[in-house]
């Protein structure tokens, strides 16, 4: 057995002859065994802890403290976690932006800023679904609430049979809308990628067409130089290439100039 840079290296031919105490002492082996047992015992507890469902978080906006207290108690008794309490619309917006709850319970009538105005801001920013709380079941008020983006509304007095389903409906609709928005965004991104790929393909095709046209013109110009100026094929091509580089003239334009000068002309008619 040898040691190198803090790492133990055992010769395989004598591996069975190395005493265990040379690797780890009896006390060290016992400590390792106890540590493994401890880990095994704590693992199920960690798994059990991680399997607990996460409580839905709520911001409650209600200016009347007694009503707010009752509402908070009802929510917490039914497994929700109230993470913020507001007494007006401005506080409701601030808390919702900060805490990012799963849902907001918003009273309609509140000082400084009413619930419908606050709900409109929260919904425009797409932070969380809003359930409106109102003492009246008036059609115009419901219309204003839904127009502001509220997902559901509940009339006072608060009852579990009305409030809890409204919360679930609001969160479900909010999730569906965001899934749809995500789908639309993904579709738009794919469309943009497709458009970009199409644009690149069109540019590549145009470049290929230009290259093909240039080659045809150069071949024709090369043939005219061979025929009219007594160039060899290689010499004609080299002249076009060198002149293009020296004079900084594109090959296509140079070829067109050669064709214009040496190209075939129509034979004059023989009037006898």
ChimeraX attribute file (.defattr): number of C-alpha atoms within 10 A of each C-alpha:
attribute: neighborCount
match mode: 1-to-1
recipient: residues
	/A:1	13
	/A:2	9
	/A:3	9
	/A:4	7
	/A:5	5
	/A:6	7
	/A:7	8
	/A:8	10
	/A:9	10
	/A:10	13
	/A:11	11
	/A:12	9
	/A:13	7
	/A:14	9
	/A:15	10
	/A:16	10
	/A:17	10
	/A:18	12
	/A:19	9
	/A:20	11
	/A:21	11
	/A:22	9
	/A:23	12
	/A:24	12
	/A:25	11
	/A:26	12
	/A:27	10
	/A:28	12
	/A:29	14
	/A:30	12
	/A:31	12
	/A:32	13
	/A:33	12
	/A:34	12
	/A:35	12
	/A:36	11
	/A:37	11
	/A:38	11
	/A:39	11
	/A:40	11
	/A:41	11
	/A:42	11
	/A:43	11
	/A:44	11
	/A:45	11
	/A:46	10
	/A:47	10
	/A:48	10
	/A:49	10
	/A:50	10
	/A:51	9
	/A:52	8
	/A:53	7
	/A:54	10
	/A:55	13
	/A:56	16
	/A:57	20
	/A:58	26
	/A:59	26
	/A:60	26
	/A:61	30
	/A:62	26
	/A:63	19
	/A:64	13
	/A:65	13
	/A:66	10
	/A:67	14
	/A:68	19
	/A:69	13
	/A:70	11
	/A:71	22
	/A:72	21
	/A:73	14
	/A:74	17
	/A:75	19
	/A:76	15
	/A:77	10
	/A:78	11
	/A:79	12
	/A:80	18
	/A:81	19
	/A:82	20
	/A:83	16
	/A:84	19
	/A:85	22
	/A:86	23
	/A:87	20
	/A:88	23
	/A:89	27
	/A:90	20
	/A:91	17
	/A:92	26
	/A:93	23
	/A:94	13
	/A:95	20
	/A:96	24
	/A:97	14
	/A:98	11
	/A:99	14
	/A:100	15
	/A:101	20
	/A:102	21
	/A:103	24
	/A:104	31
	/A:105	29
	/A:106	30
	/A:107	30
	/A:108	27
	/A:109	18
	/A:110	20
	/A:111	13
	/A:112	11
	/A:113	17
	/A:114	16
	/A:115	29
	/A:116	26
	/A:117	16
	/A:118	25
	/A:119	31
	/A:120	20
	/A:121	17
	/A:122	23
	/A:123	17
	/A:124	12
	/A:125	10
	/A:126	13
	/A:127	20
	/A:128	25
	/A:129	26
	/A:130	33
	/A:131	29
	/A:132	25
	/A:133	24
	/A:134	20
	/A:135	13
	/A:136	12
	/A:137	13
	/A:138	10
	/A:139	9
	/A:140	9
	/A:141	14
	/A:142	19
	/A:143	12
	/A:144	14
	/A:145	24
	/A:146	19
	/A:147	13
	/A:148	20
	/A:149	20
	/A:150	26
	/A:151	24
	/A:152	23
	/A:153	24
	/A:154	24
	/A:155	16
	/A:156	15
	/A:157	12
	/A:158	17
	/A:159	12
	/A:160	12
	/A:161	8
	/A:162	14
	/A:163	23
	/A:164	17
	/A:165	13
	/A:166	19
	/A:167	24
	/A:168	14
	/A:169	16
	/A:170	23
	/A:171	22
	/A:172	14
	/A:173	15
	/A:174	22
	/A:175	14
	/A:176	12
	/A:177	13
	/A:178	13
	/A:179	12
	/A:180	12
	/A:181	12
	/A:182	12
	/A:183	12
	/A:184	12
	/A:185	12
	/A:186	12
	/A:187	12
	/A:188	12
	/A:189	12
	/A:190	12
	/A:191	12
	/A:192	12
	/A:193	12
	/A:194	12
	/A:195	12
	/A:196	12
	/A:197	12
	/A:198	12
	/A:199	12
	/A:200	12
	/A:201	12
	/A:202	12
	/A:203	12
	/A:204	12
	/A:205	12
	/A:206	12
	/A:207	12
	/A:208	12
	/A:209	12
	/A:210	13
	/A:211	13
	/A:212	12
	/A:213	13
	/A:214	18
	/A:215	15
	/A:216	14
	/A:217	20
	/A:218	24
	/A:219	16
	/A:220	17
	/A:221	27
	/A:222	26
	/A:223	21
	/A:224	21
	/A:225	23
	/A:226	17
	/A:227	13
	/A:228	11
	/A:229	12
	/A:230	12
	/A:231	16
	/A:232	14
	/A:233	14
	/A:234	10
	/A:235	14
	/A:236	21
	/A:237	19
	/A:238	13
	/A:239	14
	/A:240	21
	/A:241	16
	/A:242	13
	/A:243	15
	/A:244	17
	/A:245	12
	/A:246	8
	/A:247	9
	/A:248	10
	/A:249	14
	/A:250	14
	/A:251	20
	/A:252	19
	/A:253	14
	/A:254	20
	/A:255	24
	/A:256	17
	/A:257	13
	/A:258	18
	/A:259	19
	/A:260	12
	/A:261	12
	/A:262	16
	/A:263	16
	/A:264	9
	/A:265	8
	/A:266	6
	/A:267	6
	/A:268	6
	/A:269	6
	/A:270	5
	/A:271	4
	/A:272	3
